[in-house]
Amino acid sequence: MSAQQTPAKTAVVTGASSGIGAATARQLAAAGYHVYCAARRVDRIEALAAEIGGTAVECDVTSEESVTRLAEVVGERLDVLVNNAGGAFGASPVSAADSDEWRQMYEVNVIGLMQVTRALLPALVATGAGAILNVGSTAGRIAYEGGAGYTAAKHGTQVVTETLRLELWDQPVRIMEIAPGMVKTDEFALVRFEGDREKAEAVYAGVAEPLVAEDIADAITWMVTRPAHVNIDELVIRPRAQAAQHKVHRT
């Protein structure tokens, strides 16, 4: 590299194989970042990395060994971490809750977020202007019937974010959270309802314009590209049709 060239800024996006993660990887790449696309589905992240000139890293955020490997690939310096890996599994009331589904949600939305953050924090500090953005949810702010496992996990995401901001107050790292409301992606609702497309489509039935992954990616890119002294603590983003978690205009 010549003296005139400046190395590209780098970003890690977890859960980059689809939805918000893939869209965020694309938009960060368009903004000039070299993006490490981290996810379990290797075929998808390899295709994405080839498309955007990034690096595919197979990673299961719930595995410490896998996360350690991610940190090794990233190296000593990192500008942006987007903790996007997450998910909702099932919609049973507490009285009929599936313990394994609850454990899975906590593992990926809270433990996984912690493990990735812990592993990559030294590299973020090393840049002198790192940024951590956690993808939470409006479910992390209000309860609703059938969502206790997911809302508990996303409340966990929010509280971990707030705690990090307090603990890293004297370090050169910004700590942010985006909390999307109704976002229609290819997989989120389908995964939640175990492939039942009718139930998945019912979530968005009659909503003329739910948010899409690109809307969230656009907001994430804006948040992390503010000047280093500007911290967007949290951004709640919903479609215009969703006035609140329970109040959605359907035609």
Secondary structure as UniProt FT lines:
FT   TURN            3..4
FT   STRAND          9..14
FT   TURN            16..17
FT   HELIX           19..30
FT   TURN            31..32
FT   STRAND          33..39
FT   HELIX           42..52
FT   STRAND          55..58
FT   TURN            61..62
FT   HELIX           64..74
FT   STRAND          80..83
FT   HELIX           94..96
FT   HELIX           99..106
FT   HELIX           107..111
FT   HELIX           112..126
FT   TURN            127..128
FT   STRAND          130..135
FT   HELIX           138..140
FT   TURN            145..146
FT   HELIX           148..167
FT   TURN            168..170
FT   STRAND          173..180
FT   STRAND          183..184
FT   HELIX           188..192
FT   TURN            193..195
FT   HELIX           197..203
FT   TURN            204..206
FT   STRAND          211..212
FT   HELIX           213..224
FT   TURN            228..229
FT   STRAND          234..237
FT   TURN            240..241
FT   STRAND          242..244
FT   TURN            245..246
FT   STRAND          247..248
//
